[in-house]
């Protein structure tokens, strides 16, 4: 029995049928008023401009490309453009329900109803079942894309359905027919979905939350609606049961928005749809999960990024969702972080129509102060995923921050990165995790760990006897611990179990606040070799035996000193992937260090040209050396 079932023992269809209000619970207030508000102005303007343009095509050849050359972007880009335009058209029609505005919404709705599939091509199983590159229209596949389309149509029906049906009788019936055959029937009749029966990940709450949304609005029969909602609750319970009590997300900070966040949204929807009767928001693990984005923040839009997370995700995150969740569970710090993060962000229709509606209708959010500052925690330790984060100063990003992780190499969206370290100066990463590249067929195929950003050779961990880390849950850190003190914070683990040859490789990472420095020390079995590797962002100004100077992407200067003072091999890797380039610029630089013996020490500190540098930086200063650019060669 999972946590939700324990909270609602004996929950039945009849209970739900008696407590579920018909239709989606709309935010309070007049939809016309909030659709005409200033925050919606840019959405309305874009919708008006788009009325003269043809709708984006979603051609069959673009769908087929995933099975032919691995590209999933061409079709998804077209499909996303189509659904985002439809959401903008809905907002414009709410503000001014003129015939032309309703025509635009109808066109978008029918386009979705006439698509061969609501699925995204990377997920459809027609190839696996029939070796066909096009979707099987007789066997709809329920994936993230299908759930998102269902949710969008449900919200359209909730906020604009009556106006549409007055002008176009029968359109609401068409919505329900398509929702039933593409989502509700497959959801009820097929219970072998991998996202339901396999290891729980973000697919579970993302799909269940959208099916819940659709069922509340588009299933008319109370008993059948209650059946589907009950299945959603039980399905969500599998995900809740797999979540750690400390609130960590093993898929990384980027997927928090599609995993724990989607679960919290579903919990808020259940609460509102039952007038508070089903309220799971005070479960301790949900309250803990709300704090995760704040605890992974480095400041200035940068985040600790393990797994398939980006170090600098798009600023267009749905911060209002985090704000609502934080208010619901009573986390004032997380709410302030959401407000501060959204200071210069306009309301977006691209987040999903339900999220857009909620944000536009929230008067407290619209009236928020843009001078709120987020209070960054001094240090964090998540035992469940063995992730450690510590910063020099509590409350703000100035100074040094460091993160390290243990865990295992079979986690959701995993990279081979056991023991990896990230170091930031003034909130900007300097020793970095590259993050994920653009998704293709190779990203989740048998060649996943041939992609350089996912390999341990390109994370900040050693090669042991020339070998990279292994892949799978059996390759894991041993004895990972953290000590969080006022003057220093320490992470320690034996990384030897992450390598095929085993043995011992003891890593200790310390943030020393009294000396304003980070140290990384490794010790391994005598007679073995280790090659240390550190991936750097910014400009490598100096690289010589024992030291390097790096100018960060924000212009600060960071000193790296190491012992034994072996000469560095400098490898520059070009960012030929657009997603990676958008984060890091044209290139990243890797230092490769081959110490003799069986131990190694790296010290990182600010390089202060005014003579007040940290001890480690002072020890490195003034010895000259060759420039990193001159000694570099490309990957």
C-alpha positions as CSV (number, residue, x, y, z in Angstrom):
1,X,0.0,0.0,0.0
2,X,1.4,3.4,-1.0
3,X,1.3,6.7,0.8
4,X,-1.9,7.9,-1.0
5,X,-3.7,4.7,-0.3
6,X,-2.6,4.9,3.4
7,X,-4.0,8.5,3.5
8,X,-7.3,7.4,1.9
9,X,-7.8,3.8,3.0
10,X,-10.7,2.1,1.3
11,X,-11.1,4.8,-1.4
12,X,-13.8,3.6,-3.8
13,X,-15.4,4.7,-7.0
14,X,-18.6,5.5,-5.1
15,X,-16.7,7.8,-2.7
16,X,-15.2,9.6,-5.7
17,X,-18.5,9.8,-7.6
18,X,-20.0,11.4,-4.5
19,X,-17.3,14.0,-4.0
20,X,-16.1,14.9,-7.5
21,X,-17.6,18.1,-8.9
22,X,-18.5,18.0,-12.6
23,X,-15.9,19.7,-14.8
24,X,-12.5,21.1,-14.1
25,X,-12.3,23.4,-11.0
26,X,-11.7,26.8,-12.7
27,X,-9.7,29.5,-10.9
28,X,-11.8,32.2,-9.2
29,X,-12.6,35.3,-11.1
30,X,-13.9,36.3,-14.5
31,X,-12.0,34.6,-17.4
32,X,-12.7,37.6,-19.6
33,X,-11.1,40.0,-17.1
34,X,-7.9,38.0,-16.6
35,X,-7.6,37.3,-20.4
36,X,-7.8,41.0,-21.0
37,X,-5.2,41.8,-18.2
38,X,-1.8,43.3,-18.9
39,X,0.1,40.0,-18.2
40,X,-1.9,38.5,-21.1
41,X,-1.1,41.3,-23.5
42,X,1.8,39.7,-25.3
43,X,-0.2,36.4,-25.7
44,X,-3.1,38.3,-27.3
45,X,-0.9,40.3,-29.6
46,X,0.9,37.2,-30.9
47,X,-2.4,35.4,-31.4
48,X,-3.8,38.3,-33.4
49,X,-0.7,38.3,-35.6
50,X,-0.9,34.6,-36.2
51,X,-4.5,34.6,-37.5
52,X,-3.2,35.7,-40.9
53,X,-0.7,32.8,-41.1
54,X,-1.1,29.2,-42.1
55,X,-1.1,26.7,-39.2
56,X,2.2,24.8,-38.7
57,X,2.2,21.6,-40.6
58,X,3.1,18.3,-38.9
59,X,4.1,16.3,-42.0
60,X,4.3,12.5,-42.1
61,X,7.9,12.5,-43.4
62,X,8.9,14.4,-40.2
63,X,7.3,11.7,-38.1
64,X,9.0,9.0,-40.0
65,X,12.5,10.5,-39.6
66,X,12.8,9.2,-36.1
67,X,13.0,5.7,-37.4
68,X,15.1,6.7,-40.4
69,X,17.8,9.0,-39.2
70,X,17.0,9.4,-35.5
71,X,15.7,13.0,-35.7
72,X,12.8,13.7,-33.4
73,X,13.1,17.5,-33.5
74,X,11.5,18.3,-36.9
75,X,8.1,16.8,-36.0
76,X,8.1,17.9,-32.4
77,X,9.0,21.5,-33.3
78,X,6.1,21.6,-35.7
79,X,3.7,19.9,-33.3
80,X,4.7,22.2,-30.3
81,X,4.3,25.3,-32.5
82,X,0.8,24.1,-33.4
83,X,-0.4,23.5,-29.8
84,X,1.3,26.7,-28.5
85,X,-0.5,28.7,-31.1
86,X,-3.8,27.1,-30.2
87,X,-3.3,28.1,-26.5
88,X,-2.6,31.7,-27.5
89,X,-5.7,31.7,-29.7
90,X,-7.8,30.5,-26.7
91,X,-6.6,33.4,-24.5
92,X,-7.3,35.9,-27.3
93,X,-10.8,34.4,-27.8
94,X,-11.5,34.6,-24.1
95,X,-10.6,38.3,-24.1
96,X,-12.7,39.0,-27.3
97,X,-15.0,36.1,-28.4
98,X,-15.5,37.5,-31.8
99,X,-16.4,35.1,-34.7
100,X,-12.9,35.4,-36.1
101,X,-11.3,34.6,-32.8
102,X,-13.5,31.5,-32.3
103,X,-12.7,30.5,-35.9
104,X,-9.0,30.4,-35.0
105,X,-9.7,28.2,-32.0
106,X,-11.9,25.8,-34.0
107,X,-9.2,25.4,-36.7
108,X,-6.6,24.5,-34.1
109,X,-8.9,22.1,-32.2
110,X,-9.9,20.3,-35.4
111,X,-6.3,20.0,-36.5
112,X,-5.5,18.2,-33.3
113,X,-8.6,16.0,-33.7
114,X,-7.5,15.1,-37.3
115,X,-3.9,14.2,-36.5
116,X,-3.0,10.5,-37.0
117,X,-1.6,10.4,-33.5
118,X,-1.3,12.6,-30.4
119,X,1.8,10.7,-29.5
120,X,5.3,11.9,-30.1
121,X,7.3,9.8,-32.7
122,X,10.0,8.8,-30.3
123,X,7.5,7.0,-28.0
124,X,5.0,5.4,-30.4
125,X,5.3,1.6,-30.6
126,X,4.1,0.9,-34.1
127,X,7.7,0.2,-35.2
128,X,8.2,-2.3,-32.3
129,X,4.9,-4.1,-33.0
130,X,4.6,-3.9,-36.8
131,X,7.9,-2.4,-38.1
132,X,5.9,0.5,-39.4
133,X,7.3,4.0,-39.4
134,X,3.9,5.7,-39.2
135,X,1.6,5.5,-36.2
136,X,-1.1,2.8,-36.0
137,X,-4.4,4.8,-36.0
138,X,-6.3,1.7,-34.8
139,X,-4.0,1.3,-31.7
140,X,-3.4,4.7,-30.1
141,X,-0.4,5.0,-27.9
142,X,-0.7,6.9,-24.6
143,X,2.4,8.8,-24.0
144,X,3.4,12.3,-22.8
145,X,2.3,13.9,-26.0
146,X,-1.1,12.3,-26.0
147,X,-1.6,13.3,-22.4
148,X,-0.6,16.9,-23.1
149,X,-3.0,17.1,-26.0
150,X,-5.9,15.7,-23.9
151,X,-5.2,18.3,-21.2
152,X,-5.1,21.2,-23.6
153,X,-8.5,20.1,-25.1
154,X,-10.0,19.7,-21.7
155,X,-9.0,23.2,-20.7
156,X,-10.3,24.6,-24.0
157,X,-13.6,22.8,-23.3
158,X,-13.7,24.2,-19.7
159,X,-13.0,27.8,-20.5
160,X,-14.4,28.2,-24.0
161,X,-16.5,25.1,-24.8
162,X,-19.9,26.7,-24.6
163,X,-19.0,29.6,-26.8
164,X,-17.5,27.2,-29.4
165,X,-20.5,25.0,-29.3
166,X,-22.9,27.9,-29.8
167,X,-21.0,28.9,-33.0
168,X,-20.0,25.4,-34.1
169,X,-22.6,22.9,-32.7
170,X,-21.0,19.5,-32.3
171,X,-17.4,20.6,-31.7
172,X,-17.6,19.6,-28.0
173,X,-18.9,16.1,-28.9
174,X,-16.0,15.7,-31.3
175,X,-13.6,16.6,-28.5
176,X,-15.1,13.9,-26.3
177,X,-15.0,11.3,-29.1
178,X,-11.3,11.9,-29.8
179,X,-10.4,12.0,-26.1
180,X,-12.2,8.7,-25.5
181,X,-10.7,6.7,-28.3
182,X,-7.2,8.1,-28.1
183,X,-6.8,8.2,-24.3
184,X,-9.5,7.0,-22.0
185,X,-10.1,3.6,-23.7
186,X,-6.4,2.8,-24.0
187,X,-5.8,4.0,-20.5
188,X,-8.5,1.7,-19.1
189,X,-8.1,-1.4,-21.4
190,X,-4.3,-1.5,-21.6
191,X,-2.6,-1.7,-18.2
192,X,0.8,-2.9,-19.4
193,X,2.1,0.6,-20.1
194,X,5.8,0.8,-19.3
195,X,5.3,4.1,-17.5
196,X,2.8,2.3,-15.2
197,X,4.5,-1.1,-14.6
198,X,8.2,-0.2,-14.9
199,X,10.5,1.8,-12.6
200,X,8.5,4.9,-11.8
201,X,9.8,8.1,-13.4
202,X,8.4,11.4,-14.6
203,X,6.1,9.8,-17.1
204,X,3.9,8.5,-14.3
205,X,2.7,11.8,-12.8
206,X,3.0,13.6,-16.1
207,X,0.6,11.2,-17.8
208,X,-1.7,10.5,-14.9
209,X,-2.0,14.2,-14.1
210,X,-3.1,14.9,-17.7
211,X,-5.5,11.9,-17.8
212,X,-7.0,13.2,-14.5
213,X,-7.5,16.6,-16.1
214,X,-9.2,15.2,-19.1
215,X,-11.4,12.9,-17.2
216,X,-12.7,15.6,-14.9
217,X,-13.8,17.7,-17.9
218,X,-14.5,15.3,-20.7
219,X,-16.1,12.2,-19.2
220,X,-19.8,12.9,-18.6
221,X,-20.9,9.8,-16.8
222,X,-20.1,10.2,-13.1
223,X,-19.4,6.5,-12.4
224,X,-17.0,6.2,-15.4
225,X,-15.3,9.5,-14.5
226,X,-14.8,8.2,-11.0
227,X,-13.4,4.9,-12.3
228,X,-10.8,6.8,-14.4
229,X,-9.9,9.1,-11.5
230,X,-9.5,6.2,-9.1
231,X,-7.1,4.5,-11.6
232,X,-5.2,7.8,-11.7
233,X,-4.9,7.9,-7.9
234,X,-3.7,4.4,-7.8
235,X,-1.2,5.0,-10.5
236,X,0.1,8.1,-8.9
237,X,0.5,6.1,-5.7
238,X,3.2,4.0,-7.4
239,X,5.2,7.1,-8.1
240,X,4.6,8.5,-4.6
241,X,5.8,5.3,-3.1
242,X,9.0,5.5,-5.1
243,X,9.8,9.1,-4.0
244,X,12.3,9.5,-1.3
245,X,11.2,11.1,2.0
246,X,14.0,13.8,1.7
247,X,12.4,15.3,-1.4
248,X,15.2,14.6,-3.9
249,X,14.6,14.0,-7.6
250,X,17.0,11.4,-9.1
251,X,16.2,12.7,-12.6
252,X,17.8,16.1,-11.9
253,X,16.6,19.6,-11.5
254,X,15.3,20.0,-15.0
255,X,13.0,16.9,-14.7
256,X,11.7,18.1,-11.3
257,X,9.2,20.2,-13.3
258,X,7.9,17.1,-15.1
259,X,8.1,14.6,-12.1
260,X,7.5,15.8,-8.6
261,X,6.0,19.0,-9.8
262,X,3.5,17.2,-12.0
263,X,2.6,15.1,-9.0
264,X,2.0,18.2,-6.8
265,X,-0.2,19.7,-9.6
266,X,-2.3,16.5,-9.7
267,X,-2.6,16.7,-5.9
268,X,-3.8,20.3,-6.1
269,X,-6.3,19.3,-8.8
270,X,-7.7,16.5,-6.7
271,X,-8.0,18.8,-3.7
272,X,-9.8,21.4,-5.7
273,X,-12.0,18.9,-7.6
274,X,-13.2,17.4,-4.3
275,X,-13.5,20.7,-2.4
276,X,-10.7,19.7,-0.1
277,X,-11.9,16.1,0.6
278,X,-8.9,14.5,-1.1
279,X,-5.9,16.6,0.1
280,X,-2.5,15.0,-0.1
281,X,-0.5,18.2,0.0
282,X,0.5,17.8,3.6
283,X,2.3,14.6,3.0
284,X,5.8,15.2,4.3
285,X,7.5,14.0,1.1
286,X,5.5,16.4,-1.0
287,X,6.4,19.3,1.2
288,X,10.1,18.2,1.0
289,X,9.9,17.9,-2.8
290,X,8.8,21.6,-3.1
291,X,12.1,22.7,-1.7
292,X,14.2,20.9,-4.4
293,X,14.6,23.6,-7.0
294,X,15.7,26.2,-4.5
295,X,18.2,23.7,-3.0
296,X,19.7,23.0,-6.5
297,X,20.0,26.7,-7.4
298,X,23.5,28.1,-7.7
299,X,22.1,31.6,-8.4
300,X,21.8,33.8,-11.5
301,X,19.8,31.2,-13.3
302,X,22.4,28.4,-12.9
303,X,21.6,25.0,-11.2
304,X,23.3,21.9,-10.0
305,X,22.8,19.6,-13.0
306,X,23.2,15.9,-12.7
307,X,21.4,13.4,-14.9
308,X,19.7,14.9,-18.0
309,X,19.5,18.4,-16.5
310,X,20.8,21.6,-18.0
311,X,23.1,23.8,-15.9
312,X,21.2,26.8,-17.2
313,X,17.6,25.9,-18.2
314,X,15.5,28.3,-20.1
315,X,14.3,31.2,-18.0
316,X,10.8,30.4,-19.2
317,X,10.2,27.9,-16.4
318,X,6.6,27.7,-15.0
319,X,7.6,29.5,-11.8
320,X,3.9,30.1,-10.9
321,X,3.5,26.4,-10.5
322,X,6.3,26.3,-8.0
323,X,4.8,29.3,-6.2
324,X,1.3,27.7,-6.0
325,X,2.9,24.5,-4.7
326,X,5.0,26.3,-2.1
327,X,2.0,28.3,-0.9
328,X,0.0,25.0,-0.7
329,X,2.5,23.3,1.5
330,X,3.6,26.4,3.5
331,X,7.2,26.7,2.2
332,X,7.8,30.5,2.3
333,X,11.4,30.2,1.0
334,X,10.4,28.2,-2.0
335,X,7.6,30.7,-2.8
336,X,10.1,33.6,-2.5
337,X,12.5,31.7,-4.8
338,X,9.7,31.3,-7.4
339,X,8.8,35.0,-7.2
340,X,12.4,36.1,-7.5
341,X,13.1,33.7,-10.4
342,X,10.1,35.0,-12.4
343,X,10.9,38.7,-11.9
344,X,11.4,39.3,-15.6
345,X,9.3,36.6,-17.1
346,X,6.1,37.2,-19.0
347,X,3.2,34.8,-18.7
348,X,3.6,32.1,-21.3
349,X,1.0,30.1,-23.2
350,X,3.7,27.5,-24.0
351,X,3.7,26.0,-20.5
352,X,0.4,24.3,-21.1
353,X,-3.0,26.0,-21.2
354,X,-3.9,24.9,-17.7
355,X,-0.8,26.4,-16.3
356,X,-1.4,29.6,-18.3
357,X,-5.0,29.9,-17.1
358,X,-3.9,29.4,-13.5
359,X,-1.2,32.0,-13.7
360,X,-3.3,34.6,-15.4
361,X,-6.1,34.2,-12.9
362,X,-3.9,34.4,-9.8
363,X,-4.3,37.9,-8.4
364,X,-1.7,37.4,-5.7
365,X,0.9,36.3,-8.2
366,X,0.1,39.2,-10.5
367,X,0.5,41.7,-7.7
368,X,3.7,40.2,-6.3
369,X,6.7,42.4,-5.6
370,X,9.6,42.1,-8.1
371,X,12.1,43.0,-5.4
372,X,11.9,39.7,-3.5
373,X,15.2,38.0,-3.0
374,X,15.6,34.3,-2.8
375,X,17.3,33.0,0.3
376,X,19.7,30.3,-0.9
377,X,20.4,27.6,1.7
378,X,23.9,27.3,3.2
379,X,24.1,23.5,2.5
380,X,22.1,20.5,1.5
381,X,22.5,16.8,1.7
382,X,20.1,14.4,0.1
383,X,20.9,10.9,1.4
384,X,18.5,9.2,-1.0
385,X,20.4,10.2,-4.1
386,X,23.7,11.1,-2.3
387,X,23.8,14.7,-3.6
388,X,25.7,17.3,-1.7
389,X,25.5,21.1,-2.2
390,X,27.3,23.7,-0.1
391,X,28.0,27.4,-0.6
392,X,30.4,29.8,1.0
393,X,27.7,32.2,2.2
394,X,24.1,31.5,3.2
395,X,21.4,33.4,1.4
396,X,23.2,34.6,-1.7
397,X,25.4,33.2,-4.5
398,X,28.5,35.3,-3.9
399,X,31.7,33.3,-3.3
400,X,32.2,29.6,-3.9
401,X,29.7,26.8,-4.1
402,X,30.3,23.1,-4.7
403,X,28.2,20.1,-5.4
404,X,29.2,16.4,-5.4
405,X,27.2,13.2,-5.9
406,X,27.4,9.6,-5.2
407,X,24.5,7.3,-6.1
408,X,24.6,4.7,-8.8
409,X,24.8,4.5,-12.6
410,X,21.4,3.1,-13.1
411,X,19.3,6.1,-12.0
412,X,16.6,7.6,-14.2
413,X,18.0,9.8,-17.0
414,X,21.4,8.7,-15.7
415,X,24.8,9.8,-16.8
416,X,28.0,7.9,-15.8
417,X,29.0,10.4,-13.1
418,X,29.5,8.8,-9.7
419,X,31.6,11.1,-7.6
420,X,31.4,14.0,-10.0
421,X,32.0,17.6,-8.7
422,X,30.6,21.0,-9.8
423,X,32.2,24.2,-8.6
424,X,30.7,27.6,-9.1
425,X,32.1,31.1,-8.4
426,X,29.5,33.8,-7.7
427,X,26.8,31.5,-8.8
428,X,28.4,30.7,-12.2
429,X,29.7,27.2,-12.8
430,X,33.5,26.9,-13.6
431,X,34.1,23.2,-13.0
432,X,31.0,21.9,-14.8
433,X,28.8,19.1,-15.9
434,X,28.0,19.6,-19.6
435,X,24.5,18.4,-19.3
436,X,22.4,16.6,-21.9
437,X,22.6,17.3,-25.6
438,X,19.6,17.6,-27.9
439,X,17.5,14.4,-27.7
440,X,17.7,12.0,-30.7
441,X,17.0,8.3,-31.2
442,X,20.5,7.6,-29.8
443,X,19.8,9.4,-26.5
444,X,17.7,6.5,-25.2
445,X,19.0,3.7,-27.4
446,X,21.8,1.2,-26.9
447,X,24.4,3.9,-27.9
448,X,23.4,6.3,-25.1
449,X,26.7,6.1,-23.3
450,X,28.6,6.6,-26.5
451,X,27.4,10.2,-26.4
452,X,30.3,12.2,-25.0
453,X,28.3,14.4,-22.5
454,X,27.0,11.2,-20.8
455,X,30.3,9.3,-20.5
456,X,32.3,9.4,-17.3
457,X,35.3,10.4,-19.3
458,X,33.7,13.9,-19.7
459,X,32.5,14.2,-16.1
460,X,34.8,15.4,-13.3
461,X,35.8,11.9,-12.2
462,X,39.0,10.0,-12.8
463,X,39.8,7.2,-15.2
464,X,40.9,4.3,-13.1
465,X,43.6,2.2,-14.8
466,X,42.5,3.9,-18.0
467,X,38.9,2.8,-17.7
468,X,35.7,4.8,-17.5
469,X,32.9,4.0,-15.0
470,X,30.5,1.2,-15.7
471,X,26.8,1.6,-16.5
472,X,24.0,0.0,-14.4
473,X,22.8,0.1,-10.8
474,X,25.6,-2.3,-9.8
475,X,28.2,0.5,-10.4
476,X,27.7,2.6,-7.3
477,X,29.4,4.7,-4.7
478,X,30.1,3.1,-1.4
479,X,29.8,4.7,2.0
480,X,28.8,8.2,0.8
481,X,28.5,10.6,3.7
482,X,28.2,14.3,4.3
483,X,29.3,16.5,7.2
484,X,27.6,19.9,7.3
485,X,29.3,22.3,9.6
486,X,29.4,26.1,10.1
487,X,33.0,26.5,8.9
488,X,33.2,23.6,6.5
489,X,31.1,21.1,4.6
490,X,32.4,17.8,3.5
491,X,31.3,15.0,1.1
492,X,33.2,11.7,1.1
493,X,32.6,8.4,-0.8
494,X,34.5,5.4,-2.1
495,X,34.1,5.6,-5.9
496,X,35.8,2.3,-6.6
497,X,32.6,0.4,-7.0
498,X,31.6,2.6,-10.0
499,X,34.5,1.1,-12.1
500,X,34.6,-2.4,-13.7
501,X,37.8,-3.3,-12.0
502,X,36.5,-2.3,-8.5
503,X,39.0,-1.6,-5.8
504,X,39.1,1.6,-3.8
505,X,39.1,5.2,-4.9
506,X,38.3,7.4,-2.0
507,X,37.2,11.0,-2.8
508,X,36.7,13.8,-0.4
509,X,35.2,17.2,-1.3
510,X,35.5,20.0,1.2
511,X,34.2,23.6,1.1
512,X,36.3,25.4,3.7
513,X,34.6,28.7,4.5
514,X,37.4,30.0,6.7
515,X,39.9,29.7,3.8
516,X,37.3,30.5,1.0
517,X,38.4,27.4,-1.0
518,X,37.2,24.1,-2.3
519,X,39.4,21.0,-2.2
520,X,39.0,17.7,-4.0
521,X,41.2,14.9,-2.8
522,X,41.5,11.4,-4.2
523,X,43.3,8.4,-2.9
524,X,43.4,5.0,-4.7
525,X,45.0,1.6,-4.3
526,X,48.8,1.5,-4.6
527,X,50.0,0.1,-7.9
528,X,47.0,1.5,-9.8
529,X,46.8,4.6,-12.0
530,X,44.3,7.4,-12.1
531,X,43.9,10.2,-14.6
532,X,42.1,13.1,-13.1
533,X,39.7,15.0,-15.4
534,X,38.0,18.4,-14.9
535,X,35.7,20.1,-17.4
536,X,35.9,23.9,-17.4
537,X,33.6,26.6,-18.7
538,X,34.9,30.0,-19.6
539,X,38.3,31.0,-20.8
540,X,41.4,29.1,-19.7
541,X,43.9,32.0,-19.2
542,X,46.9,30.0,-17.8
543,X,47.6,26.3,-17.7
544,X,51.0,25.0,-16.5
545,X,52.3,22.3,-14.1
546,X,50.4,22.6,-10.9
547,X,48.0,25.4,-11.7
548,X,45.5,27.0,-14.0
549,X,43.6,30.2,-14.1
550,X,40.0,30.3,-15.5
551,X,38.0,33.4,-16.3
552,X,34.4,32.4,-15.8
553,X,31.5,33.1,-18.1
554,X,30.6,36.1,-15.9
555,X,34.2,37.5,-15.9
556,X,35.4,36.5,-12.5
557,X,38.8,34.7,-12.2
558,X,39.2,31.3,-10.6
559,X,42.5,29.7,-9.6
560,X,43.0,25.9,-9.7
561,X,46.0,24.4,-8.0
562,X,46.9,20.7,-7.8
563,X,49.4,18.4,-6.3
564,X,51.4,16.6,-7.4
565,X,52.1,19.5,-9.8
566,X,51.9,17.5,-13.0
567,X,51.6,19.3,-16.4
568,X,48.0,19.4,-17.7
569,X,46.9,18.1,-21.0
570,X,44.3,20.6,-22.3
571,X,41.5,19.4,-24.5
572,X,39.0,21.8,-26.0
573,X,35.7,20.3,-27.1
574,X,33.5,22.3,-29.5
575,X,29.8,22.7,-28.7
576,X,28.3,21.5,-32.0
577,X,25.0,20.7,-30.3
578,X,22.6,23.7,-30.2
579,X,21.3,22.9,-26.7
580,X,24.8,22.7,-25.2
581,X,25.9,25.7,-27.1
582,X,23.0,27.8,-25.7
583,X,24.4,27.1,-22.2
584,X,28.2,27.1,-22.6
585,X,28.9,29.0,-25.8
586,X,31.3,27.7,-28.4
587,X,33.4,25.3,-26.3
588,X,34.3,23.7,-23.0
589,X,37.8,22.8,-21.9
590,X,39.0,19.7,-20.1
591,X,42.1,19.4,-18.0
592,X,43.6,16.0,-17.9
593,X,46.1,15.3,-15.1
594,X,48.1,12.1,-14.7
595,X,49.6,12.2,-11.2
596,X,52.2,9.6,-10.1
597,X,51.6,7.7,-6.9
598,X,48.2,7.0,-5.4
599,X,46.8,10.4,-4.3
600,X,45.8,13.7,-5.8
601,X,44.7,17.1,-4.4
602,X,42.9,20.0,-6.2
603,X,42.3,23.3,-4.6
604,X,39.9,25.9,-6.1
605,X,39.7,29.5,-5.0
606,X,38.9,33.0,-6.3
607,X,41.9,34.7,-8.0
608,X,41.9,38.2,-6.6
609,X,44.2,40.7,-8.4
610,X,44.0,43.2,-5.6
611,X,46.4,41.2,-3.4
612,X,43.8,39.6,-1.1
613,X,43.3,36.3,-2.8
614,X,42.6,33.1,-1.0
615,X,45.7,31.1,0.2
616,X,45.5,28.6,-2.7
617,X,45.2,31.4,-5.3
618,X,48.1,33.3,-3.8
619,X,50.3,30.2,-3.9
620,X,49.5,29.8,-7.6
621,X,50.0,33.5,-8.5
622,X,53.1,35.0,-10.1
623,X,54.8,32.0,-11.6
624,X,54.0,32.7,-15.3
625,X,53.2,29.9,-17.7
626,X,51.8,29.2,-21.1
627,X,48.2,30.1,-22.0
628,X,45.6,27.4,-22.1
629,X,44.5,28.4,-25.6
630,X,48.0,27.9,-26.9
631,X,48.4,24.4,-25.5
632,X,44.9,23.2,-26.3
633,X,43.9,20.7,-28.9
634,X,40.3,19.9,-30.0
635,X,38.3,16.8,-29.2
